[in-house]
Amino acid sequence: MAAFYMKKMFVFDGGKPIEAVIRTYGQEDFAALIRVQQESFPPPFPSELWWDEEQLTEHITRFPEGALCVEVADEVVGSLTGLRVNYEEADAIDHSWSSITDEGYIRTHRPDGDTLYIVDICIRPAYRKLGLGKWMMQSMYEVVVHLGLSRLLGGGRMPGYQRYADKWSADAYVHEVMEGNVKDPVLTFLLRCGRTPVQVVPNYLEDAESLNYALLMEWRNPFRP
């Protein structure tokens, strides 16, 4: 039987502690999860990449351990979704979000996979100041440890790259982020969550802000060699 994840905690809005709950999401959450997607990824992000009920059904059926949401005041304000894959380092050179996640349907999920691959993370803009994204990522690290997997892996968008593409390659842009000369809304966030760079991937996702690039980033299970 799949494990049900539930964690209660407090986050801070300024100096005020506010209770938040990170838990496994289910069918009753679908409408709220779709609203979160719509608010989190406005145009120019392609609307066809927002979750629909068919995709969400696949998430909770194939890998419920990788289907997490966060509530504040009994309202779903964010989600994080993953699947298990068997992934080799050589695969980093040529893959895309759509191929590894099956267009978000996760029918590529492998129950024996040794890597938890992040499909999507989103927090409603009004709640991002609470630090919920980082806490959700930490929760997925706990899932990695609980299942005894070797690592968490995923492609990070590079939305700041469009402003520098005329003078830097994608790899040079990542270098500048790593040197602290540039802050990228996604890459810098993931670094603060403990993720480490693996490789820049071209044609990862249709994403005008990132010019379709992403940075593959991982988190290694500290209890595994």
C-alpha positions in Angstrom: 0.0 0.0 0.0 1.3 3.5 -0.9 2.4 5.6 2.0 0.3 8.7 2.8 2.4 11.8 3.4 1.3 14.4 6.0 3.4 17.1 7.6 2.1 20.0 9.7 4.4 23.0 10.2 4.6 26.7 10.6 5.8 29.2 8.0 6.2 32.9 8.5 4.4 35.8 7.0 6.7 38.6 8.2 7.0 37.8 11.9 3.7 35.9 12.1 3.7 32.1 12.2 1.1 30.5 9.9 0.2 26.8 9.9 0.8 24.9 6.7 0.1 21.3 5.8 2.1 19.3 3.2 0.3 16.1 2.2 -0.5 13.7 -0.5 -3.1 15.0 -2.9 -6.1 13.2 -4.2 -9.0 13.4 -6.6 -10.9 15.8 -4.4 -8.0 18.3 -4.9 -8.0 18.3 -8.7 -10.0 21.6 -9.3 -7.8 23.4 -6.8 -4.6 22.0 -8.3 -5.6 23.2 -11.8 -6.3 26.7 -10.4 -2.8 26.7 -8.8 -1.3 25.8 -12.2 -3.2 28.6 -14.0 -2.0 31.2 -11.5 1.5 29.9 -11.2 2.2 29.7 -15.0 0.6 32.6 -16.8 1.3 33.4 -20.4 3.7 33.2 -22.2 3.9 29.8 -20.5 1.8 27.4 -22.8 -1.6 26.9 -21.2 -1.7 23.4 -22.7 1.0 22.4 -20.2 -1.3 23.1 -17.2 -2.5 19.9 -15.5 -5.8 18.4 -16.5 -7.9 15.8 -14.6 -6.6 12.9 -16.8 -3.0 13.7 -15.9 -3.7 14.2 -12.2 -5.5 10.9 -12.2 -2.4 9.2 -13.5 -0.3 10.9 -10.8 -2.3 9.6 -7.9 -2.8 6.2 -9.5 0.8 5.4 -10.7 2.9 7.1 -8.0 0.9 8.7 -5.1 4.1 9.0 -3.1 5.2 11.6 -5.6 2.0 13.6 -5.6 2.2 16.3 -2.9 0.3 19.5 -2.2 0.5 22.3 0.4 -2.4 23.9 2.2 -2.7 27.2 4.0 -5.9 27.9 5.9 -7.4 24.8 4.4 -6.8 26.0 0.9 -4.5 24.3 -1.6 -1.8 26.8 -2.7 0.9 24.7 -4.2 1.9 21.3 -5.6 4.9 19.2 -6.3 4.8 16.1 -8.5 7.3 13.4 -9.4 7.8 9.9 -10.8 10.4 7.2 -10.5 12.8 6.5 -13.4 15.9 4.6 -14.2 18.2 7.3 -15.4 21.8 7.1 -16.6 24.2 10.0 -16.7 24.5 9.6 -20.5 20.7 10.4 -20.8 21.4 13.9 -19.6 22.8 14.9 -23.0 19.6 14.4 -24.9 16.2 14.3 -23.3 13.2 16.6 -22.8 10.5 17.2 -20.2 7.9 15.7 -22.4 9.8 12.5 -23.1 10.8 11.7 -19.6 7.4 12.6 -18.0 5.2 11.4 -20.9 3.8 14.9 -21.4 3.1 15.0 -17.7 1.0 11.8 -17.7 3.9 9.9 -16.0 3.1 6.7 -17.8 6.9 6.4 -18.0 6.9 5.8 -14.2 8.9 2.8 -13.2 8.1 1.3 -9.8 11.6 0.0 -9.5 13.3 3.2 -10.6 16.2 4.4 -8.5 15.7 8.1 -9.3 12.8 10.4 -8.3 12.3 12.8 -11.2 10.5 16.1 -10.6 7.7 16.7 -13.0 6.5 20.0 -11.7 6.5 22.4 -8.8 4.3 25.4 -8.4 3.1 27.8 -5.7 0.4 30.4 -6.2 2.2 33.8 -6.5 0.4 35.4 -3.5 1.9 32.7 -1.2 5.5 32.6 -2.5 6.8 34.9 0.2 6.1 32.1 2.8 8.9 29.9 1.6 6.5 27.0 0.8 8.4 25.9 -2.4 11.5 25.1 -0.4 9.6 23.2 2.3 7.9 21.2 -0.4 11.2 20.3 -2.0 12.5 19.2 1.4 9.4 17.0 1.7 10.2 15.3 -1.6 13.7 14.7 -0.3 12.1 12.9 2.6 10.2 10.7 0.1 13.5 9.9 -1.6 15.0 8.8 1.7 11.8 6.9 2.7 11.8 4.9 -0.5 15.6 4.3 -0.4 16.2 5.9 -3.8 19.6 7.2 -4.8 18.6 10.7 -5.8 16.1 13.3 -6.8 16.6 14.8 -10.3 14.8 17.4 -12.5 15.2 20.1 -15.0 15.2 23.7 -13.7 13.8 26.4 -16.0 16.1 29.4 -16.7 13.7 32.2 -17.0 16.3 34.9 -16.6 18.3 33.7 -19.5 16.4 35.6 -22.1 17.8 38.9 -20.9 21.4 37.7 -21.4 21.2 35.4 -24.4 22.7 38.0 -26.7 26.0 37.9 -24.9 26.2 34.5 -23.1 25.6 30.9 -24.1 23.3 28.9 -21.8 26.3 27.3 -20.1 27.9 30.7 -19.6 24.7 32.0 -18.0 24.6 29.1 -15.6 28.2 29.8 -14.7 27.3 33.4 -13.9 24.5 32.2 -11.7 26.8 29.8 -9.9 29.3 32.7 -9.4 26.6 34.8 -7.8 26.8 37.5 -10.5 23.2 36.8 -11.6 20.1 35.6 -9.7 17.8 33.4 -11.7 14.2 33.1 -10.2 14.3 29.3 -10.6 17.9 28.2 -10.6 18.8 30.3 -7.6 15.7 28.9 -5.7 16.7 25.3 -6.5 20.3 26.0 -5.3 18.9 27.3 -2.1 16.9 24.1 -1.8 20.1 22.0 -1.9 20.0 21.0 -5.6 23.3 20.8 -7.5 23.9 21.3 -11.3 24.4 18.3 -13.6 24.1 19.6 -17.1 22.4 22.2 -19.3 19.8 20.6 -21.6 18.7 22.3 -24.8 15.1 21.9 -26.1 13.9 20.7 -22.7 10.6 22.5 -22.7 8.7 25.0 -24.8 9.6 28.0 -22.8 10.2 31.5 -24.3 11.7 32.9 -21.2 14.3 30.1 -21.0 14.8 29.9 -24.8 13.8 26.2 -24.3 16.9 25.5 -22.1 16.9 23.9 -18.6 19.5 23.0 -16.1 19.4 19.4 -14.9 19.9 19.5 -11.2 20.0 16.7 -8.6 19.9 16.0 -4.8 21.7 12.9 -3.6 20.4 10.7 -0.9 22.9 11.1 1.9 22.2 7.6 3.2 23.1 6.0 -0.1 26.7 5.6 -1.3 
